[in-house]
Amino acid sequence: MNLINPRSTFTPPDGEGSVQVKLDPKDRIGTAKVFAVYGKGGIGKSTTSSNLSAAFSKLGHRVLQIGCDPKHDSTFTLTKKLMPTVIDVLETVEFHSEELRPEDYMFEGYNGVMCVEAGGPPAGTGCGGYVVGQTVKLLKQHHLLEDTDVVIFDVLGDVVCGGFAAPLQHAERALVVAANDFDSIFAMNRIVAAIGAKAKNYEVRLAGVIANRSAQTDEIDRFSDAIGMKRLAHFKDLDAIRRSRLKKCTLFEMDETPEVKAAQEEYVRLAELLYAGVDPVEAKPMKDRDIFDFLGFE
């Protein structure tokens, strides 16, 4: 069903019947492996993205992480600081992008991971999709994607509009971060639907779910089995991960207790798996009422 004609099964290209802009072929990222990380707000997407970036770098890959949140807090555990956003620096030159230098908006973080914070428009004034598009254009203009092996988009919150879904136009695989609870699994179901919608017009495909901040994975696994999804990794609710955020560092810089070492190894295993190539899953999201009845127990 589409919003132009609810009785039609035809899916129009992005830009038809909505404010979502269709991706210009010349703005494609290129040869890098591109991943977009989604999940319910507060579920640990930035922590997961940053530690995954660090793991890719440990494997010898050249990594770029792009934070897609106005809070611009995606990469601070890598850079040890809150970086200015692309929108901030563009504003200083009255949006004349030709006046910017790469060092104005890109910073090197832990183990050589390059970091960019796209930022976003002031609340209630614009679309996050425009910001993502401008960021990729700027990176291509400065030839910063040509020597990159891996790009990770860390995307804010649930997917409720085309703007939040814009990184899916660039990504090869989309990952969902979820805890073993009702709210994050409910949000994951909506994200799976958004990825499926983008997959009709773009190359992005769903890779699977990363279980985070959870001792168990029974509800995630039960839901995944029901819709045809798969779990790629499991990170327990470790206090060391919470403390790494407070210390403004990655998990790979924390004291190596057995639990920390196990989590580090899981991140490296996940990075190896993703870089080698993950077969896409054809998950079929549930209707809201169905998932409401499905989750939990009497």
C-alpha positions as CSV (number, residue, x, y, z in Angstrom):
1,M,0.0,0.0,0.0
2,N,1.2,3.5,-0.7
3,L,0.0,6.9,0.5
4,I,-0.7,8.3,-2.9
5,N,-3.3,5.6,-3.7
6,P,-4.0,3.3,-0.7
7,R,-5.5,0.7,-3.0
8,S,-2.4,0.4,-5.2
9,T,0.5,-1.9,-4.6
10,F,2.9,0.2,-6.7
11,T,5.8,1.7,-4.8
12,P,6.8,5.1,-6.1
13,P,10.4,6.2,-6.1
14,D,11.4,8.4,-3.2
15,G,10.4,12.0,-4.0
16,E,7.0,11.1,-5.4
17,G,4.1,12.0,-3.1
18,S,6.5,13.0,-0.2
19,V,9.2,15.4,0.7
20,Q,11.8,12.7,0.7
21,V,14.4,13.6,-1.9
22,K,15.5,10.8,-4.3
23,L,19.2,10.0,-4.1
24,D,21.3,11.4,-7.0
25,P,23.5,8.5,-8.4
26,K,26.6,10.8,-8.2
27,D,26.1,11.0,-4.4
28,R,26.6,7.3,-3.9
29,I,29.4,6.6,-1.4
30,G,31.4,4.3,-3.6
31,T,33.4,1.2,-2.7
32,A,33.3,1.3,1.1
33,K,31.1,-1.2,3.0
34,V,28.3,1.0,4.5
35,F,26.2,0.1,7.5
36,A,23.3,2.1,9.1
37,V,22.6,1.4,12.8
38,Y,19.1,2.0,14.1
39,G,17.1,1.3,17.2
40,K,14.9,2.8,19.9
41,G,16.2,6.0,21.5
42,G,18.5,5.3,24.4
43,I,19.1,1.7,23.5
44,G,22.9,2.1,23.0
45,K,23.2,2.8,19.3
46,S,26.1,5.2,19.7
47,T,27.9,2.9,22.1
48,T,27.4,0.0,19.8
49,S,28.5,2.0,16.7
50,S,31.6,3.4,18.3
51,N,32.8,0.1,19.7
52,L,32.0,-1.5,16.3
53,S,34.1,1.2,14.6
54,A,36.9,0.5,17.0
55,A,36.6,-3.2,16.3
56,F,36.8,-2.6,12.5
57,S,39.9,-0.5,13.1
58,K,41.5,-3.3,15.1
59,L,41.1,-5.5,12.1
60,G,43.1,-3.0,10.0
61,H,40.2,-1.3,8.2
62,R,40.0,2.4,7.5
63,V,36.8,3.5,9.3
64,L,34.5,6.5,9.1
65,Q,31.7,7.0,11.6
66,I,28.9,9.5,10.9
67,G,26.7,10.6,13.8
68,C,23.2,11.6,12.6
69,D,21.8,13.3,15.7
70,P,21.5,17.0,16.6
71,K,22.9,16.1,20.0
72,H,26.2,15.3,18.2
73,D,27.2,12.7,20.8
74,S,27.8,9.7,18.6
75,T,31.6,9.8,18.4
76,F,32.8,11.4,21.7
77,T,34.0,8.1,23.1
78,L,36.3,7.9,20.0
79,T,37.4,11.5,20.0
80,K,37.2,12.4,23.7
81,K,35.3,15.6,22.9
82,L,32.0,16.8,21.5
83,M,32.8,17.7,17.9
84,P,31.2,20.6,16.0
85,T,28.6,19.4,13.5
86,V,28.6,19.8,9.8
87,I,25.7,22.1,10.0
88,D,27.5,24.2,12.7
89,V,30.5,24.7,10.5
90,L,28.5,25.3,7.3
91,E,26.6,28.0,9.1
92,T,29.9,29.8,9.9
93,V,30.6,30.2,6.2
94,E,27.0,30.9,5.3
95,F,26.6,27.5,3.8
96,H,29.3,28.1,1.2
97,S,30.7,24.5,1.4
98,E,33.6,25.4,-0.9
99,E,35.1,27.4,1.9
100,L,35.4,24.5,4.3
101,R,38.4,22.3,4.9
102,P,38.2,18.6,6.0
103,E,39.8,19.4,9.3
104,D,36.9,21.8,10.0
105,Y,34.4,19.0,10.5
106,M,36.3,15.6,10.5
107,F,38.4,14.5,13.4
108,E,40.5,11.5,14.0
109,G,39.5,9.3,17.0
110,Y,40.6,6.1,18.7
111,N,42.9,3.9,16.6
112,G,42.6,6.1,13.5
113,V,38.8,6.0,13.3
114,M,37.6,9.2,11.4
115,C,34.6,10.9,12.9
116,V,32.0,13.3,11.6
117,E,28.9,14.6,13.3
118,A,26.3,15.6,10.7
119,G,24.1,17.2,13.4
120,G,20.7,18.4,12.4
121,P,18.4,21.4,11.9
122,P,17.1,23.3,15.0
123,A,14.1,21.5,16.5
124,G,11.0,21.9,14.4
125,T,12.7,23.7,11.5
126,G,13.8,21.2,9.0
127,C,14.5,17.6,7.9
128,G,17.4,15.4,9.1
129,G,17.5,13.8,5.6
130,Y,18.8,17.1,4.2
131,V,21.6,17.1,6.7
132,V,22.7,13.6,5.9
133,G,22.7,14.4,2.2
134,Q,24.7,17.5,2.6
135,T,27.3,15.6,4.8
136,V,27.8,12.9,2.2
137,K,28.1,15.6,-0.6
138,L,30.8,17.4,1.5
139,L,32.7,14.2,2.1
140,K,32.7,13.4,-1.6
141,Q,33.7,17.0,-2.5
142,H,36.8,16.6,-0.4
143,H,37.5,13.1,-1.6
144,L,37.3,11.7,1.9
145,L,35.4,8.5,1.0
146,E,37.9,7.2,-1.6
147,D,40.3,5.7,1.0
148,T,37.6,4.5,3.4
149,D,36.9,0.8,3.9
150,V,33.9,1.0,6.3
151,V,31.3,3.7,6.9
152,I,29.0,3.5,9.9
153,F,25.9,5.8,10.1
154,D,24.7,6.1,13.7
155,V,21.1,7.2,13.3
156,L,18.9,8.8,16.0
157,G,15.8,7.0,17.5
158,D,12.9,5.3,15.8
159,V,12.2,5.7,12.1
160,V,9.2,7.9,11.7
161,C,9.9,9.9,8.6
162,G,12.0,9.8,5.4
163,G,14.6,12.1,7.0
164,F,15.6,9.6,9.6
165,A,15.6,6.9,6.9
166,A,17.9,8.9,4.6
167,P,21.1,6.9,5.6
168,L,19.4,3.8,4.2
169,Q,19.8,5.3,0.7
170,H,23.6,5.0,1.2
171,A,23.9,1.8,3.3
172,E,24.5,-1.7,2.1
173,R,23.3,-3.3,5.3
174,A,21.1,-2.0,8.1
175,L,21.5,-3.2,11.7
176,V,19.0,-2.8,14.5
177,V,20.0,-2.5,18.1
178,A,17.5,-3.8,20.6
179,A,17.2,-4.9,24.3
180,N,15.2,-7.9,25.4
181,D,12.2,-5.8,26.3
182,F,8.8,-4.7,24.9
183,D,9.6,-1.1,23.9
184,S,12.8,-1.7,21.9
185,I,11.4,-4.8,20.2
186,F,8.2,-2.8,19.3
187,A,10.4,-0.1,17.9
188,M,12.5,-2.7,16.0
189,N,9.4,-3.9,14.3
190,R,8.8,-0.4,12.8
191,I,12.4,-0.1,11.8
192,V,12.3,-3.4,10.0
193,A,9.2,-2.0,8.1
194,A,11.2,1.2,7.1
195,I,14.2,-0.8,5.9
196,G,11.9,-3.0,3.8
197,A,10.3,0.1,2.3
198,K,13.7,1.6,1.3
199,A,14.9,-1.8,0.0
200,K,12.3,-1.5,-2.8
201,N,14.2,1.5,-4.3
202,Y,17.7,1.1,-2.9
203,E,20.4,-1.5,-2.4
204,V,20.1,-1.5,1.4
205,R,19.0,-4.8,3.0
206,L,18.4,-5.9,6.6
207,A,21.3,-7.7,8.2
208,G,19.8,-8.5,11.6
209,V,19.6,-7.5,15.2
210,I,22.2,-6.8,17.8
211,A,21.0,-7.6,21.3
212,N,22.3,-5.0,23.7
213,R,22.0,-4.3,27.5
214,S,20.3,-7.6,28.1
215,A,21.2,-10.6,30.2
216,Q,18.9,-12.8,28.1
217,T,17.7,-12.8,24.5
218,D,14.6,-15.0,24.7
219,E,12.1,-12.3,23.6
220,I,14.4,-11.0,20.9
221,D,14.9,-14.5,19.5
222,R,11.2,-15.4,19.7
223,F,10.3,-12.3,17.8
224,S,13.1,-12.7,15.3
225,D,12.0,-16.3,14.6
226,A,8.5,-15.1,14.1
227,I,9.3,-12.5,11.4
228,G,12.3,-14.2,9.8
229,M,15.1,-12.1,11.3
230,K,18.4,-13.2,12.9
231,R,20.5,-12.2,15.9
232,L,24.0,-11.1,14.9
233,A,25.5,-10.5,18.4
234,H,24.8,-10.2,22.1
235,F,26.2,-7.6,24.5
236,K,25.2,-8.0,28.1
237,D,24.4,-5.0,30.4
238,L,27.9,-4.6,31.7
239,D,28.8,-1.8,34.1
240,A,32.1,-1.4,32.3
241,I,30.2,-0.3,29.2
242,R,28.3,2.3,31.2
243,R,31.5,3.5,32.8
244,S,33.3,3.7,29.4
245,R,30.7,6.4,28.4
246,L,31.5,8.3,31.6
247,K,35.2,8.0,31.0
248,K,34.7,9.1,27.4
249,C,36.4,6.1,25.9
250,T,35.7,2.9,24.0
251,L,35.3,-0.5,25.6
252,F,38.7,-1.4,24.1
253,E,40.4,1.2,26.4
254,M,38.8,-0.2,29.6
255,D,40.6,-2.5,32.1
256,E,40.5,-5.9,30.6
257,T,38.4,-8.0,33.0
258,P,37.1,-11.3,31.8
259,E,33.7,-9.7,31.1
260,V,35.2,-6.8,29.2
261,K,37.5,-9.1,27.2
262,A,34.5,-11.2,26.2
263,A,32.6,-8.1,25.0
264,Q,35.6,-6.9,23.1
265,E,35.9,-10.3,21.4
266,E,32.2,-10.2,20.5
267,Y,32.6,-6.8,18.9
268,V,35.6,-8.1,16.8
269,R,33.7,-11.2,15.9
270,L,30.7,-9.0,14.7
271,A,33.1,-6.7,12.7
272,E,34.6,-9.8,11.0
273,L,31.2,-11.2,10.2
274,L,29.9,-7.9,8.7
275,Y,33.0,-7.2,6.7
276,A,33.0,-10.7,5.2
277,G,29.4,-10.1,4.1
278,V,26.1,-10.9,5.8
279,D,23.3,-12.5,3.8
280,P,20.2,-10.2,3.9
281,V,17.1,-11.4,5.7
282,E,13.6,-11.1,4.3
283,A,11.9,-10.2,7.6
284,K,8.2,-9.5,7.5
285,P,7.2,-7.0,10.3
286,M,4.0,-7.5,12.2
287,K,1.1,-5.1,12.5
288,D,1.2,-3.0,15.7
289,R,-1.8,-4.9,17.2
290,D,-0.2,-8.3,16.4
291,I,3.1,-7.5,17.9
292,F,1.4,-6.0,21.0
293,D,-0.4,-9.4,21.5
294,F,2.7,-11.4,20.6
295,L,5.2,-9.9,23.1
296,G,5.4,-10.7,26.7
297,F,3.4,-13.2,28.7
298,E,0.2,-13.6,30.7
